[in-house]
Amino acid sequence: MSVIRSAGLRGFRATVAELGANAEQFATACGLPIAALDTDDLLIPDHALAAVLELAAQQLDCPDLGLRISRRQDLDMLGPLALAIRNSPSLTHVLECTARYLFLHARALTLTPEPDPYGDRGVIALRYGLPPGFPTPIQGTDLGLAFVHRTIQRLVDHSYGLLSVELPYHPAAPIARYEEFFGAPIRINRPYAALRVPRNLPTRPLSGGDENLHRLAMAFLAEQAGGADASVVTEVRATVQQLLGTIPPEIGAVARLLTVHPRTLQRRLAAEGTSFATILDEARRDEARRYLTTTDMPMSQVASLIGLSEQSTFTRCARRWWGTTPTAIRRAGAPAKA
């Protein structure tokens, strides 16, 4: 299983409301936390995001839902990657940093330039989507291609010479709707999703960028991605904290996100003097402390948000962490030291 930042759902709530429905019902049906509709940095299963788009499109009889949502999204949803993109000197730099760091937004998604599938040497294809072998969600792919298209338009001041849009499926919405949106021919049932553009497009310079900001953003992205000297404990702790309350924070899920085998991850943690179970327990303790002292959430909800299925389990953990109950911690305003 792979994950994506909940920023990918920007605009979903508003678009669904515009169509006369409640986005929270669709989120619940697909196992997504309601908070994912209103915040950018939750890690949610990418298949659940794809499912909620497909479900809403079907039940609302809105086959162009992905295109509609894209109009409510902007580059800021990519977080630090957006800063690097906005301050890139050319589209070549945009494509390079996107290819290198898009995984920080969505682990499995890629955007890569490839030779033209029709053999035209003056054309390249900006291939978008999941790796080969993965299913291609229609609404999710529509949304992603539309986002890439509108981002390039903004970066190069609208027109960039889009030649055609390649879709690996036959969309339910009329082809004319896609042609109106993209302003280019649509070709269906192709091997993969892509935007075909002039080969010289990446060399076009971009105005308004700041070279220093671009360099700083790239350095920050490199740090977020984890360099050779990065502590695996720090990476695991950050990943576990993001997974809490979204999907079960199991070592297998964390290892997949960090692209290592679970046994390798355990060995690296042991080399740094700790274990996955210890890091998970500490993350739960710290998050529980934050929820208890800064919110009035019900205890059952706090337990769920730190990945515990039972409130009684939460109570036992609290006694082990602080020697008292969650209620006592909340009343005191801050937990006693372990």
C-alpha positions as CSV (number, residue, x, y, z in Angstrom):
1,M,0.0,0.0,0.0
2,S,1.2,3.5,-0.8
3,V,0.1,6.9,0.6
4,I,-0.5,10.4,-0.5
5,R,-0.8,13.7,1.4
6,S,-4.4,14.7,2.0
7,A,-3.6,17.9,0.1
8,G,-4.7,15.8,-2.9
9,L,-8.3,16.2,-1.7
10,R,-8.2,20.0,-1.9
11,G,-11.4,21.3,-3.5
12,F,-13.2,18.0,-3.0
13,R,-15.5,19.2,-0.2
14,A,-16.4,22.4,-2.0
15,T,-17.0,20.7,-5.4
16,V,-19.2,18.1,-3.8
17,A,-21.2,20.7,-1.9
18,E,-21.7,22.6,-5.1
19,L,-23.2,19.4,-6.5
20,G,-25.6,19.3,-3.6
21,A,-24.0,16.5,-1.5
22,N,-22.0,16.1,1.7
23,A,-18.3,15.2,1.1
24,E,-18.0,13.7,4.6
25,Q,-20.4,10.8,3.7
26,F,-18.2,9.8,0.8
27,A,-15.0,10.1,3.0
28,T,-16.5,7.9,5.7
29,A,-17.7,5.3,3.1
30,C,-14.1,5.0,1.8
31,G,-12.5,4.8,5.2
32,L,-10.9,8.3,5.1
33,P,-10.7,10.5,8.2
34,I,-12.9,13.5,8.0
35,A,-9.9,15.7,8.8
36,A,-8.4,14.7,5.5
37,L,-11.0,16.9,3.7
38,D,-9.7,20.1,5.4
39,T,-6.0,19.7,6.0
40,D,-3.0,19.1,3.8
41,D,-0.5,16.9,5.7
42,L,-2.3,13.7,6.7
43,L,-0.9,10.7,5.0
44,I,-3.9,8.7,3.5
45,P,-3.9,5.5,1.4
46,D,-3.8,6.6,-2.3
47,H,-6.3,3.8,-3.2
48,A,-8.8,5.4,-0.7
49,L,-8.3,8.8,-2.3
50,A,-8.9,7.3,-5.7
51,A,-12.0,5.4,-4.4
52,V,-13.6,8.5,-2.9
53,L,-13.3,10.4,-6.2
54,E,-14.8,7.4,-8.1
55,L,-17.6,7.0,-5.6
56,A,-18.6,10.6,-5.6
57,A,-18.4,10.8,-9.4
58,Q,-20.7,7.8,-9.8
59,Q,-23.3,8.7,-7.1
60,L,-23.4,12.4,-8.2
61,D,-23.6,11.5,-11.9
62,C,-20.6,13.8,-12.5
63,P,-18.2,12.0,-14.8
64,D,-15.9,15.0,-15.0
65,L,-15.5,15.4,-11.3
66,G,-11.7,15.3,-11.4
67,L,-11.6,18.1,-13.9
68,R,-13.9,20.2,-11.8
69,I,-11.9,19.7,-8.6
70,S,-8.7,20.6,-10.4
71,R,-10.0,24.2,-10.8
72,R,-10.0,24.6,-7.0
73,Q,-6.4,23.3,-6.6
74,D,-3.2,25.3,-6.9
75,L,0.5,24.7,-6.7
76,D,0.6,25.4,-2.9
77,M,-0.9,22.0,-2.3
78,L,2.6,20.5,-3.0
79,G,4.1,22.2,0.1
80,P,7.9,22.8,-0.1
81,L,8.0,21.4,-3.6
82,A,5.8,24.3,-4.7
83,L,8.4,26.8,-3.5
84,A,11.1,25.0,-5.5
85,I,8.9,24.9,-8.6
86,R,7.8,28.6,-8.4
87,N,11.4,29.7,-8.2
88,S,12.8,27.4,-10.9
89,P,14.7,29.3,-13.7
90,S,13.2,27.0,-16.4
91,L,10.7,24.2,-16.9
92,T,13.7,21.9,-17.1
93,H,14.4,22.6,-13.5
94,V,10.7,22.2,-12.7
95,L,10.6,18.7,-14.2
96,E,13.8,17.7,-12.5
97,C,12.8,18.7,-9.0
98,T,9.3,17.2,-9.6
99,A,10.7,13.9,-10.8
100,R,13.0,13.8,-7.8
101,Y,10.7,14.9,-5.0
102,L,7.1,14.3,-6.1
103,F,7.2,11.2,-3.8
104,L,7.2,13.5,-0.8
105,H,3.6,14.4,-1.8
106,A,2.5,11.0,-3.2
107,R,4.7,8.0,-2.8
108,A,3.7,6.2,-6.0
109,L,3.0,9.0,-8.4
110,T,5.5,10.0,-11.1
111,L,5.8,12.8,-13.7
112,T,8.5,12.1,-16.2
113,P,9.4,13.3,-19.7
114,E,9.6,10.5,-22.3
115,P,10.1,10.2,-26.1
116,D,7.0,10.9,-28.1
117,P,4.9,7.7,-28.3
118,Y,4.2,8.5,-32.0
119,G,7.9,8.9,-32.8
120,D,7.8,12.6,-33.5
121,R,11.3,13.9,-32.6
122,G,10.0,17.4,-32.0
123,V,7.7,16.2,-29.3
124,I,8.0,14.8,-25.8
125,A,5.4,13.2,-23.6
126,L,5.0,14.2,-19.9
127,R,4.0,10.9,-18.6
128,Y,1.9,11.0,-15.4
129,G,0.5,8.3,-13.1
130,L,1.3,5.2,-11.1
131,P,4.0,2.6,-12.0
132,P,3.1,-0.1,-14.6
133,G,1.0,-2.8,-13.2
134,F,-1.1,-0.6,-10.9
135,P,-4.8,0.1,-11.8
136,T,-5.5,3.5,-13.4
137,P,-8.2,5.4,-11.5
138,I,-10.1,7.6,-14.0
139,Q,-11.1,10.5,-11.7
140,G,-7.7,10.5,-10.0
141,T,-5.9,10.5,-13.3
142,D,-8.1,13.2,-14.7
143,L,-7.5,15.3,-11.6
144,G,-3.7,14.8,-11.8
145,L,-3.4,15.5,-15.5
146,A,-5.6,18.6,-15.2
147,F,-3.5,19.8,-12.2
148,V,-0.2,19.4,-14.3
149,H,-1.8,21.2,-17.3
150,R,-3.1,24.2,-15.2
151,T,0.3,24.4,-13.4
152,I,2.2,24.6,-16.6
153,Q,-0.2,27.2,-17.9
154,R,0.4,29.4,-14.8
155,L,4.2,29.0,-15.0
156,V,4.5,29.9,-18.7
157,D,1.7,32.5,-18.8
158,H,-1.1,30.3,-20.2
159,S,-0.3,28.9,-23.6
160,Y,2.4,26.3,-23.8
161,G,1.7,24.4,-27.1
162,L,-0.1,21.3,-25.7
163,L,-0.4,18.9,-28.7
164,S,-2.6,16.2,-27.3
165,V,-3.8,14.5,-24.1
166,E,-3.2,10.8,-23.9
167,L,-5.7,8.9,-21.7
168,P,-5.3,5.1,-20.9
169,Y,-9.1,4.7,-20.7
170,H,-12.4,5.7,-22.3
171,P,-13.8,8.4,-20.0
172,A,-17.4,8.5,-19.1
173,A,-17.6,12.2,-19.7
174,P,-18.0,13.4,-23.3
175,I,-14.7,13.8,-25.1
176,A,-15.7,17.4,-26.0
177,R,-15.7,18.2,-22.3
178,Y,-12.0,17.2,-22.1
179,E,-11.1,19.0,-25.3
180,E,-12.7,22.2,-24.0
181,F,-10.8,21.9,-20.7
182,F,-7.4,21.1,-22.2
183,G,-7.7,23.0,-25.5
184,A,-6.2,20.1,-27.3
185,P,-7.1,16.8,-29.0
186,I,-7.9,13.8,-26.7
187,R,-6.7,10.4,-27.5
188,I,-8.2,7.5,-25.6
189,N,-7.2,3.9,-24.7
190,R,-3.5,4.8,-25.0
191,P,-0.8,2.9,-23.1
192,Y,-0.4,5.6,-20.4
193,A,-1.6,9.0,-19.4
194,A,0.5,11.9,-20.7
195,L,0.5,15.4,-22.1
196,R,2.3,15.7,-25.4
197,V,4.2,19.0,-25.7
198,P,6.9,20.5,-27.9
199,R,10.4,19.2,-27.2
200,N,11.8,22.7,-26.6
201,L,9.1,23.5,-23.9
202,P,11.3,22.6,-20.9
203,T,14.0,25.0,-22.0
204,R,11.6,28.0,-21.8
205,P,12.8,30.4,-19.1
206,L,10.5,31.3,-16.2
207,S,10.2,34.8,-14.9
208,G,9.7,36.0,-11.3
209,G,11.7,33.3,-9.6
210,D,14.4,33.7,-7.0
211,E,17.5,31.7,-7.4
212,N,18.3,31.8,-3.7
213,L,14.8,30.6,-2.7
214,H,15.1,27.8,-5.3
215,R,18.4,26.6,-3.8
216,L,17.0,26.8,-0.2
217,A,13.9,24.9,-1.2
218,M,15.9,22.2,-2.9
219,A,18.1,21.9,0.1
220,F,15.1,21.5,2.4
221,L,13.5,18.9,0.1
222,A,16.8,16.9,0.1
223,E,16.7,17.0,3.9
224,Q,13.1,15.9,4.0
225,A,13.9,13.1,1.6
226,G,16.6,11.9,3.9
227,G,20.2,12.0,2.8
228,A,22.9,9.5,3.4
229,D,23.6,10.9,6.8
230,A,20.0,11.1,7.9
231,S,19.1,9.3,11.1
232,V,16.7,6.4,10.4
233,V,15.2,7.0,13.9
234,T,14.3,10.6,12.9
235,E,12.8,9.3,9.6
236,V,10.8,6.6,11.3
237,R,9.6,8.8,14.1
238,A,8.3,11.4,11.5
239,T,6.6,8.8,9.4
240,V,4.9,7.1,12.4
241,Q,3.6,10.5,13.6
242,Q,2.1,11.2,10.2
243,L,0.5,7.7,10.0
244,L,-1.2,7.9,13.5
245,G,-4.9,8.4,13.1
246,T,-4.9,7.6,9.3
247,I,-3.7,4.0,8.7
248,P,-2.3,1.4,11.2
249,P,1.3,2.5,11.9
250,E,2.7,-1.0,11.4
251,I,6.4,-1.5,10.6
252,G,5.5,-2.9,7.2
253,A,3.7,0.3,6.2
254,V,6.5,2.5,7.5
255,A,9.1,0.3,5.8
256,R,7.3,0.6,2.4
257,L,7.1,4.4,2.8
258,L,10.9,4.5,3.5
259,T,11.5,2.0,0.7
260,V,13.4,-0.5,2.8
261,H,12.6,-4.1,3.9
262,P,11.1,-4.3,7.4
263,R,14.0,-6.5,8.7
264,T,16.5,-4.0,7.3
265,L,14.6,-1.2,9.1
266,Q,14.7,-3.1,12.3
267,R,18.4,-3.7,12.0
268,R,19.1,0.0,11.4
269,L,17.0,1.0,14.3
270,A,18.8,-1.5,16.5
271,A,22.1,-0.1,15.4
272,E,20.9,3.3,16.7
273,G,19.9,1.7,20.0
274,T,16.2,1.6,19.7
275,S,13.3,-0.4,18.1
276,F,10.2,0.2,16.1
277,A,8.0,-0.7,19.0
278,T,9.8,1.9,21.2
279,I,9.4,4.7,18.6
280,L,5.7,3.9,18.1
281,D,5.1,3.9,21.8
282,E,6.9,7.3,22.2
283,A,5.0,8.8,19.3
284,R,1.7,7.6,20.8
285,R,2.6,9.0,24.2
286,D,3.6,12.4,22.8
287,E,0.5,12.7,20.6
288,A,-1.8,11.6,23.5
289,R,-0.2,14.3,25.7
290,R,-0.9,16.9,23.0
291,Y,-4.5,15.9,22.5
292,L,-5.2,15.7,26.3
293,T,-3.7,19.0,27.1
294,T,-4.8,21.1,24.1
295,T,-8.2,19.6,23.1
296,D,-11.4,18.4,24.8
297,M,-11.8,15.4,22.5
298,P,-13.5,12.4,24.0
299,M,-11.1,9.8,25.3
300,S,-12.3,7.2,22.7
301,Q,-11.4,9.7,19.9
302,V,-8.0,10.3,21.4
303,A,-7.4,6.6,21.6
304,S,-8.4,6.2,17.9
305,L,-6.1,9.1,16.8
306,I,-3.1,7.5,18.4
307,G,-3.8,4.1,16.8
308,L,-5.4,2.3,19.8
309,S,-8.6,0.4,19.2
310,E,-9.9,0.4,22.8
311,Q,-10.2,3.2,25.3
312,S,-9.3,0.7,28.0
313,T,-6.0,0.1,26.2
314,F,-5.4,3.8,26.2
315,T,-6.0,3.9,30.0
316,R,-3.4,1.1,30.5
317,C,-0.9,2.9,28.4
318,A,-1.4,6.2,30.3
319,R,-0.7,4.5,33.6
320,R,2.5,3.0,32.2
321,W,3.5,6.4,30.6
322,W,2.6,8.7,33.5
323,G,1.5,6.6,36.4
324,T,-2.1,8.0,36.2
325,T,-5.2,8.1,34.1
326,P,-5.9,10.1,30.9
327,T,-8.6,12.0,32.8
328,A,-6.1,13.0,35.5
329,I,-3.6,14.2,32.9
330,R,-6.3,16.4,31.3
331,R,-7.4,17.9,34.6
332,A,-3.8,18.7,35.5
333,G,-3.2,20.3,32.2
334,A,0.1,18.6,31.6
335,P,1.3,15.0,32.2
336,A,3.6,14.1,35.1
337,K,7.1,13.1,34.1
338,A,7.6,9.4,33.5
